[in-house]
Amino acid sequence: MNASALRILITGATGCAGSHLSELAVSRQAVAFGMAHAGSFRPGVAGRHVDLADSAALDSFVREVQPEWVFHLAALIPGAIDSATPERTIAVNITGTAHLLDTVRRIAPDARVLIAGSSAIYGRPADPTQPITEDAPLQPQSLYATTKAAQDLLAVQFFIRPGHANRPTWYARRLRGRWPGSKSDCRNRSFARSP
């Protein structure tokens, strides 16, 4: 293993996006660590089943990993899995994100963080023929979308928190889609239009 290889932590590493990012990280020679509530980790990924709502377990894993990058892809979607009750969805998607950001701030303060968002935070556009821009108002119309909007706001707070020098933080909003090889509704639709 390359001693200078990038150390990355992927939450939701057994999910749609996480499994693809895991494969990419391994193929690029990164030292990849994954966490998820269930599922099998890709070969080459040092994975552990960690509950984002368990701050002590999260602290322990991040302390062990010491990531340079954190890709927060984990989220529960009500109806997608049996355990995604409204209470559990809020605990994982909102409280878990707050735990993760606080853990990174305390234990891996130099890590760069990317939080996977969703265009669902914008709700239905007034004119569906026009693209949604980041200037659109937040109008979540489901519990999932509401929790993703909260993650967005937590990412902003993590970035601007006084005394923390605007730590590198990104929040990427993806459109709903299906990933290659996925049986679930995680399609990766094109969001760019041809002229």
N, C-alpha and C positions, 0 to 999 in steps of 0.2 A: 504494500500500500504506500502511496506517495505521501511523504511526511508533510509536504506543503499543500496537499489537496484541501480543497474547500470543505469545511464541515457545515452540513446543512441539516436542519430539523424540519420535517414535513408532518404537520398535523393532518389527520384524515388520510394517512398514507395508504389505506386500503380501499379508499373510495374511488370514484370516477377520475377526478383530476389528480388525486394524490398518487394513484398507482401509475399513471402516465408520467408524472413528475419524478417519481421514484426511479422508473426505468431510465429516464433521461439523465438523472443525476448519476446513476451507476455507470451509464455509458460514457459519461464525461469525466469519469474517475473521481467524482466527489466522494467524500466520506458521508454517506447518507444514513440518517437516523429517522425512523418513522414512529409515529404514535397514532393509535386509533382505538376506538372502544371495542372493536371486534374485527374479524377478518384475517386474511393471510397477507403477510408482507411480501413484496417482490424479492427475488433472490438478490443478494448483495446489500440489502437494507437491514440495518440493525434495528429491529422493531420491538416495540413494547406496547401492550394494551394498557393505556392510561386514560382515566376519566378526566376530562378538562375541568369538571366541577370539583375535583379533588386537588386542592391547591398544594397539599403536602406531597402527593405523588408527582405532581407536575414539577414542583421545586426540585425534587430528587432527580428526576430524569434530565431536566435542563442543566442542573449542576454537573451531572455525569457527562452529558453531551458537549457542553460548552460550544454551542453553535455560533458560526459567523453569520449565517443567514437562517431565518425562520420563515417558512412558508405556511401560513395558517389557512389550511384548506378545509378543516373540519367544520361540519355543521350538520345538525339534524333537520330533516325535512318531514313535517307531520304527514303521515300517511305512507311515507316511503319505507319506513321500518316500524315494526310493532311497538318498539320502546319510545317512539317519538311522540309522547303525550305533550300537551301544551306546557305543562310544568317542566318536563325534562328538556323540551326544546329551548325554553328560556334559560334553564340552568346551563346547558351546554353552549348554546349560541351566544348568549349575552354574558352570563356570569363566567363561563369558561374562557371567553375571550378576554374579559377583564383580568382573570387569574393569569392567563398566559402573558398578557402585556406587562402586568406587574412583576411576574417571575422574570421575564426577560430584562426588565428595567433593573431589578435587584441583582440578578445572577449572571447575566450575559449582556451587560450594558452597551457593549460595542456591536452587538448583533444588529444586522439590518433585518427589517420585518416587512413581509408582504402579506396582506390580508386579502383573501379572496372574497369579493363582494358579489353582488347580483344586481342586474338591471331591474329586478323585481321591486326594488325600493322606490322606483318612479311610478309604479302603477300603470294604468292604461293611459297612453298619450292622448291628448285632445285630438290630434290629427295623426292617425296611425300611418299615414303615408310619409310622414316626416321622421327623420332620425331623432332619437332622444339624445339630448346633450346634458352635460353635467350641470348646466344652469337650470335644468328642469326641477320643479319642486319635488320634495320627497312625498310620495303619496302611496305608501305600502298598503296593499289590499288583502294581505294574508298574514298569518302569524309568522311564517317563514320570512316574508318580506320585511315585516316589522323588526324581527331580530337582526336581519342583515343591515337595516338602517341603523340600528343601535350599534352594531359592529363598526359601521362607517364613522359614527360619532366618537366611539371609543378610540379608533385609530387616530382621529384628529387630536383628541386629548393627549394621547400617548406622544404624539409628535410635538405639540406645543407646550407640554407640561413645564412650568417654570423650573429653571435650574437643570434642565436636561438637554440643553443645547440642540434642540430640534433634531433629535435622533432620526436616522434614515428610516422612513416608514412609507410604504406604498399601500394603496387600497385600489385593487383592480376589480372593476365591475364587469362580469361576463354575462353574456346573453345565455338564456336557457338553451341547452343543446344536448346532443348525443355524442359521446366520445367513441372513437373507433373501438370495436370489440366489446362495447358496453351493452348490457341487456336492459339497463334502466334508462329513464328519460334524462339523459345527461348529454344531449346532442350539442355538438360544437358547430352551430350555424354561422355562416358568414354574416358579419355585421357591416360590411362595407358594400356599397352599391357601385356598380359599373356606371360610367357616365352615359 
